[in-house]
Amino acid sequence: MMNKEFFMREALKEALKSYSINEVPIGCVIVKDGEIIARAHNNREQNKDPLGHAELIAIKNAAKHLGGWRLVGCDMYVTLEPCIMCSGAIMDSRIENLYIGAIDDKRGCVASYLPILKDRMIPHNVNYEYIQTISPYIIKRFFRHLRRLKKESKNKI
């Protein structure tokens, strides 16, 4: 049987796909009964779509795979703590377990910046766990690269 680290590595592979197309490197897989049923990576810039978050795309693909919007019994592995929009979708789709590869102190809405999944008022309980990965390094490297490109383009003027 596959373990949590295996599935998080699969999410990291998706994040690297985002990185390779100059998207914020976030990847996601959704697992049911030990099998990956959906995978996705960020594509907001490429598709000019504000909803192009890895989590939302994966949820949509998983729902299509299962033939319904309730993802009961599913686990999500994502390389960065979800934003408020994605956290809401995770909750509403009934995902049971969420595994996070990096905490997002600026926009994370699971356990850090705005911990909505900790709120007792939410209609569906989502369990979450942080799994230490290289994800924070990949994200820092990506933004360092963007800053360098921006600086180089200013110097050319």
Backbone as CSV, one residue per row, in Angstrom:
resi,resn,N_x,N_y,N_z,CA_x,CA_y,CA_z,C_x,C_y,C_z
1,MET,0.842,-1.192,0.000,0.000,0.000,0.000,0.884,1.251,0.000
2,MET,0.460,2.262,-0.713,1.205,3.511,-0.796,1.083,4.264,0.532
3,ASN,2.109,5.067,0.839,2.057,5.833,2.079,1.941,7.332,1.794
4,LYS,1.812,8.094,2.857,1.621,9.543,2.733,2.764,10.207,1.972
5,GLU,3.980,9.758,2.235,5.136,10.364,1.578,5.091,10.123,0.065
6,PHE,4.650,8.942,-0.346,4.519,8.648,-1.774,3.555,9.631,-2.435
7,PHE,2.386,9.813,-1.834,1.382,10.695,-2.430,1.832,12.156,-2.416
8,MET,2.559,12.560,-1.369,3.075,13.928,-1.346,4.135,14.109,-2.434
9,ARG,4.940,13.089,-2.687,5.910,13.182,-3.790,5.191,13.346,-5.128
10,GLU,4.052,12.688,-5.278,3.267,12.843,-6.507,2.746,14.279,-6.630
11,ALA,2.328,14.858,-5.513,1.895,16.263,-5.522,3.072,17.175,-5.879
12,LEU,4.251,16.858,-5.363,5.446,17.640,-5.692,5.775,17.557,-7.186
13,LYS,5.554,16.405,-7.795,5.763,16.277,-9.248,4.842,17.238,-9.998
14,GLU,3.614,17.353,-9.513,2.671,18.293,-10.128,3.151,19.731,-9.937
15,ALA,3.663,20.036,-8.746,4.173,21.389,-8.477,5.310,21.738,-9.434
16,LEU,6.161,20.778,-9.722,7.271,21.029,-10.640,6.774,21.289,-12.060
17,LYS,5.639,20.721,-12.420,5.038,21.035,-13.726,4.658,22.516,-13.773
18,SER,4.100,23.019,-12.669,3.768,24.447,-12.592,5.023,25.291,-12.715
19,TYR,6.030,24.908,-11.975,7.304,25.639,-11.984,7.839,25.752,-13.406
20,SER,7.758,24.654,-14.152,8.329,24.616,-15.504,7.601,25.532,-16.488
21,ILE,6.378,25.951,-16.155,5.632,26.867,-17.030,5.455,28.243,-16.377
22,ASN,6.345,28.548,-15.423,6.358,29.841,-14.719,5.076,30.139,-13.954
23,GLU,4.494,29.109,-13.384,3.352,29.250,-12.482,3.850,29.053,-11.060
24,VAL,3.128,29.597,-10.086,3.474,29.334,-8.690,3.447,27.816,-8.512
25,PRO,4.545,27.225,-8.022,4.667,25.768,-7.997,3.841,25.089,-6.899
26,ILE,2.579,24.905,-7.203,1.680,24.198,-6.292,1.103,23.011,-7.046
27,GLY,1.185,21.850,-6.408,0.647,20.629,-6.987,-0.258,19.934,-5.998
28,CYS,-1.130,19.093,-6.540,-2.147,18.461,-5.710,-2.520,17.099,-6.292
29,VAL,-2.737,16.129,-5.414,-3.340,14.861,-5.822,-4.458,14.533,-4.845
30,ILE,-5.479,13.855,-5.353,-6.579,13.380,-4.514,-6.583,11.864,-4.595
31,VAL,-6.687,11.255,-3.421,-6.562,9.807,-3.281,-7.827,9.236,-2.663
32,LYS,-8.280,8.117,-3.208,-9.399,7.373,-2.614,-9.026,5.896,-2.627
33,ASP,-9.163,5.272,-1.483,-8.852,3.843,-1.344,-7.452,3.503,-1.852
34,GLY,-6.487,4.368,-1.543,-5.100,4.113,-1.897,-4.747,4.338,-3.353
35,GLU,-5.649,4.935,-4.125,-5.420,5.174,-5.551,-5.585,6.657,-5.867
36,ILE,-4.672,7.194,-6.651,-4.797,8.585,-7.088,-5.922,8.654,-8.116
37,ILE,-6.940,9.467,-7.803,-8.074,9.609,-8.725,-8.051,10.951,-9.457
38,ALA,-7.214,11.878,-8.986,-7.099,13.181,-9.650,-5.758,13.799,-9.287
39,ARG,-5.236,14.554,-10.221,-3.989,15.293,-9.988,-4.066,16.599,-10.759
40,ALA,-3.382,17.605,-10.243,-3.431,18.907,-10.907,-2.285,19.783,-10.415
41,HIS,-2.034,20.833,-11.179,-1.055,21.852,-10.789,-1.617,23.213,-11.180
42,ASN,-1.082,24.247,-10.561,-1.543,25.607,-10.853,-1.396,25.924,-12.336
43,ASN,-2.402,26.645,-12.874,-2.302,27.103,-14.260,-3.015,28.441,-14.460
44,ARG,-3.050,29.252,-13.412,-3.741,30.553,-13.485,-3.205,31.447,-14.585
45,GLU,-1.904,31.609,-14.631,-1.290,32.506,-15.615,-1.450,31.952,-17.024
46,GLN,-1.164,30.695,-17.178,-1.231,30.061,-18.496,-2.636,30.138,-19.093
47,ASN,-3.650,29.887,-18.273,-5.036,29.879,-18.761,-5.773,31.188,-18.515
48,LYS,-5.073,32.162,-17.903,-5.706,33.453,-17.574,-6.996,33.224,-16.792
49,ASP,-6.908,32.340,-15.792,-8.073,31.888,-15.034,-7.818,32.056,-13.538
50,PRO,-8.551,32.943,-12.867,-8.339,33.129,-11.432,-8.679,31.890,-10.609
51,LEU,-9.396,30.946,-11.196,-9.742,29.710,-10.491,-8.772,28.579,-10.815
52,GLY,-7.674,28.883,-11.464,-6.717,27.865,-11.868,-5.803,27.387,-10.761
53,HIS,-6.345,27.207,-9.579,-5.579,26.682,-8.443,-5.549,25.158,-8.530
54,ALA,-4.429,24.563,-8.170,-4.267,23.109,-8.236,-5.382,22.381,-7.490
55,GLU,-5.735,22.884,-6.303,-6.752,22.208,-5.489,-8.112,22.200,-6.180
56,LEU,-8.500,23.337,-6.757,-9.810,23.427,-7.414,-9.877,22.532,-8.646
57,ILE,-8.802,22.507,-9.407,-8.765,21.663,-10.602,-8.837,20.191,-10.203
58,ALA,-8.076,19.817,-9.171,-8.083,18.421,-8.714,-9.459,18.020,-8.186
59,ILE,-10.110,18.907,-7.434,-11.451,18.608,-6.917,-12.421,18.383,-8.074
60,LYS,-12.357,19.247,-9.065,-13.241,19.105,-10.230,-12.991,17.773,-10.942
61,ASN,-11.723,17.420,-11.127,-11.380,16.163,-11.790,-11.797,14.945,-10.966
62,ALA,-11.642,15.027,-9.646,-12.042,13.913,-8.773,-13.556,13.728,-8.800
63,ALA,-14.291,14.827,-8.774,-15.757,14.747,-8.824,-16.208,14.108,-10.137
64,LYS,-15.554,14.484,-11.206,-15.883,13.893,-12.510,-15.583,12.393,-12.498
65,HIS,-14.441,12.022,-11.929,-14.034,10.617,-11.849,-15.033,9.791,-11.036
66,LEU,-15.492,10.365,-9.919,-16.410,9.648,-9.027,-17.869,9.772,-9.451
67,GLY,-18.162,10.711,-10.320,-19.536,10.893,-10.767,-20.421,11.625,-9.779
68,GLY,-19.817,12.447,-8.927,-20.577,13.239,-7.961,-19.666,14.204,-7.242
69,TRP,-20.257,15.247,-6.661,-19.445,16.296,-6.040,-18.964,15.954,-4.639
70,ARG,-19.553,14.971,-3.999,-19.127,14.595,-2.644,-17.915,13.673,-2.725
71,LEU,-16.811,14.140,-2.196,-15.569,13.370,-2.234,-15.329,12.676,-0.895
72,VAL,-16.375,12.074,-0.373,-16.304,11.361,0.909,-15.296,10.219,0.788
73,GLY,-14.454,10.094,1.795,-13.447,9.036,1.795,-12.194,9.393,1.019
74,CYS,-12.104,10.632,0.562,-10.936,11.068,-0.217,-9.959,11.854,0.649
75,ASP,-8.696,11.731,0.301,-7.624,12.496,0.927,-7.010,13.402,-0.131
76,MET,-6.610,14.597,0.291,-5.929,15.523,-0.610,-4.511,15.753,-0.102
77,TYR,-3.569,15.723,-1.029,-2.174,16.046,-0.756,-1.850,17.274,-1.590
78,VAL,-1.441,18.348,-0.924,-1.162,19.599,-1.631,0.145,20.177,-1.101
79,THR,0.921,20.771,-1.989,2.265,21.207,-1.625,2.320,22.511,-0.844
80,LEU,1.241,23.285,-0.846,1.192,24.529,-0.074,-0.166,24.644,0.598
81,GLU,-0.175,25.149,1.804,-1.423,25.345,2.538,-2.430,26.108,1.678
82,PRO,-3.634,25.589,1.531,-4.641,26.212,0.664,-5.086,27.603,1.120
83,CYS,-5.466,28.407,0.120,-6.027,29.737,0.362,-7.478,29.591,0.833
84,ILE,-8.134,30.710,1.093,-9.507,30.664,1.595,-10.466,30.048,0.570
85,MET,-10.280,30.361,-0.706,-11.153,29.821,-1.748,-11.011,28.298,-1.826
86,CYS,-9.784,27.824,-1.842,-9.547,26.383,-1.937,-9.960,25.664,-0.656
87,SER,-9.732,26.294,0.497,-10.162,25.690,1.766,-11.670,25.504,1.788
88,GLY,-12.401,26.492,1.285,-13.854,26.369,1.204,-14.271,25.228,0.300
89,ALA,-13.605,25.092,-0.839,-13.926,24.004,-1.769,-13.591,22.641,-1.167
90,ILE,-12.491,22.565,-0.435,-12.104,21.317,0.235,-13.179,20.919,1.234
91,MET,-13.611,21.877,2.021,-14.649,21.632,3.019,-15.956,21.235,2.339
92,ASP,-16.384,21.999,1.347,-17.666,21.745,0.688,-17.695,20.433,-0.085
93,SER,-16.549,19.991,-0.584,-16.520,18.741,-1.346,-16.427,17.509,-0.445
94,ARG,-16.320,17.745,0.861,-16.324,16.670,1.862,-15.032,15.845,1.906
95,ILE,-13.928,16.442,1.466,-12.641,15.757,1.602,-12.407,15.518,3.086
96,GLU,-11.938,14.324,3.418,-11.801,13.963,4.831,-10.455,14.329,5.428
97,ASN,-9.376,14.075,4.685,-8.033,14.317,5.204,-7.246,15.174,4.225
98,LEU,-6.566,16.170,4.767,-5.773,17.101,3.979,-4.335,17.044,4.475
99,TYR,-3.413,16.782,3.565,-1.994,16.719,3.896,-1.297,17.865,3.176
100,ILE,-0.564,18.670,3.940,0.008,19.925,3.456,1.531,19.836,3.465
101,GLY,2.156,20.235,2.350,3.608,20.176,2.240,4.340,21.413,2.721
102,ALA,3.660,22.553,2.802,4.289,23.791,3.280,3.214,24.708,3.852
103,ILE,3.540,25.354,4.932,2.638,26.313,5.570,2.757,27.648,4.829
104,ASP,1.636,28.338,4.671,1.618,29.654,4.025,1.157,30.688,5.050
105,ASP,2.124,31.350,5.685,1.810,32.330,6.735,1.100,33.568,6.210
106,LYS,1.179,33.831,4.909,0.570,35.036,4.345,-0.856,34.828,3.868
107,ARG,-1.159,33.640,3.316,-2.490,33.414,2.735,-3.117,32.091,3.137
108,GLY,-2.439,31.298,3.918,-2.944,29.980,4.289,-4.195,30.057,5.151
109,CYS,-5.173,29.250,4.808,-6.451,29.300,5.539,-6.856,27.941,6.093
110,VAL,-5.864,27.168,6.483,-6.136,25.890,7.129,-5.687,25.957,8.577
111,ALA,-4.409,26.263,8.782,-3.866,26.229,10.135,-3.062,27.464,10.518
112,SER,-2.809,28.373,9.585,-1.926,29.490,9.927,-2.611,30.845,9.868
113,TYR,-2.569,31.535,8.731,-3.044,32.917,8.644,-4.502,33.079,9.073
114,LEU,-5.396,32.337,8.477,-6.823,32.400,8.799,-7.330,30.958,8.899
115,PRO,-7.209,30.357,10.066,-7.481,28.915,10.206,-8.969,28.545,10.177
116,ILE,-9.593,28.664,9.002,-11.037,28.406,8.932,-11.388,26.938,9.155
117,LEU,-10.478,26.024,8.835,-10.801,24.611,9.037,-10.748,24.207,10.510
118,LYS,-10.255,25.102,11.364,-10.269,24.847,12.806,-11.577,25.303,13.447
119,ASP,-12.341,26.098,12.736,-13.573,26.683,13.266,-14.624,25.608,13.513
120,ARG,-15.174,25.578,14.704,-16.195,24.578,15.046,-17.517,24.828,14.340
121,MET,-17.668,25.993,13.740,-18.917,26.338,13.066,-19.002,25.766,11.650
122,ILE,-17.892,25.256,11.130,-17.941,24.736,9.761,-18.782,23.462,9.715
123,PRO,-19.500,23.266,8.609,-20.424,22.138,8.530,-19.764,20.778,8.334
124,HIS,-18.525,20.749,7.893,-17.855,19.472,7.633,-16.448,19.523,8.201
125,ASN,-16.119,18.552,9.021,-14.804,18.489,9.633,-13.779,17.934,8.640
126,VAL,-12.684,18.656,8.475,-11.580,18.205,7.633,-10.367,18.035,8.535
127,ASN,-9.832,16.831,8.581,-8.603,16.587,9.332,-7.436,17.051,8.473
128,TYR,-6.423,17.637,9.092,-5.266,18.069,8.310,-3.982,17.763,9.054
129,GLU,-2.932,17.607,8.272,-1.627,17.258,8.820,-0.550,17.880,7.934
130,TYR,0.484,18.391,8.570,1.632,18.936,7.850,2.636,17.808,7.639
131,ILE,3.076,17.633,6.410,4.101,16.641,6.088,5.316,17.406,5.586
132,GLN,6.421,17.311,6.298,7.616,18.062,5.926,8.150,17.578,4.580
133,THR,8.338,18.522,3.660,8.817,18.213,2.310,9.796,19.290,1.855
134,ILE,10.208,19.175,0.604,11.048,20.221,0.002,10.193,21.327,-0.605
135,SER,8.909,21.244,-0.450,7.994,22.225,-1.033,8.340,23.671,-0.663
136,PRO,8.623,23.981,0.609,8.973,25.381,0.926,10.203,25.861,0.146
137,TYR,11.170,24.981,-0.043,12.374,25.329,-0.799,12.023,25.642,-2.255
138,ILE,11.182,24.810,-2.858,10.789,25.007,-4.264,10.072,26.348,-4.432
139,ILE,9.176,26.649,-3.513,8.411,27.901,-3.596,9.328,29.108,-3.419
140,LYS,10.235,29.053,-2.432,11.177,30.161,-2.223,12.064,30.359,-3.447
141,ARG,12.521,29.265,-4.005,13.379,29.342,-5.191,12.626,29.970,-6.366
142,PHE,11.362,29.593,-6.533,10.544,30.137,-7.614,10.412,31.651,-7.484
143,PHE,10.066,32.137,-6.288,9.877,33.581,-6.112,11.201,34.339,-6.179
144,ARG,12.281,33.730,-5.754,13.603,34.345,-5.896,13.924,34.525,-7.385
145,HIS,13.611,33.504,-8.159,13.813,33.555,-9.614,12.972,34.670,-10.244
146,LEU,11.708,34.796,-9.841,10.838,35.859,-10.368,11.382,37.246,-10.040
147,ARG,11.841,37.419,-8.805,12.398,38.718,-8.410,13.637,39.051,-9.238
148,ARG,14.465,38.043,-9.486,15.673,38.263,-10.288,15.296,38.667,-11.717
149,LEU,14.315,37.997,-12.297,13.865,38.347,-13.651,13.312,39.763,-13.706
150,LYS,12.554,40.132,-12.684,11.976,41.478,-12.623,13.086,42.526,-12.539
151,LYS,14.082,42.255,-11.708,15.201,43.174,-11.539,15.991,43.300,-12.841
152,GLU,16.220,42.177,-13.523,16.950,42.200,-14.791,16.195,42.995,-15.851
153,SER,14.874,42.856,-15.874,14.088,43.594,-16.875,14.106,45.092,-16.591
154,LYS,14.166,45.498,-15.322,14.269,46.918,-14.974,15.623,47.476,-15.397
155,ASN,16.670,46.666,-15.243,18.021,47.110,-15.592,18.214,47.265,-17.096
156,LYS,17.395,46.621,-17.902,17.508,46.711,-19.362,16.911,47.998,-19.905
157,ILE,16.114,48.669,-19.106,15.441,49.900,-19.564,16.376,51.075,-19.541
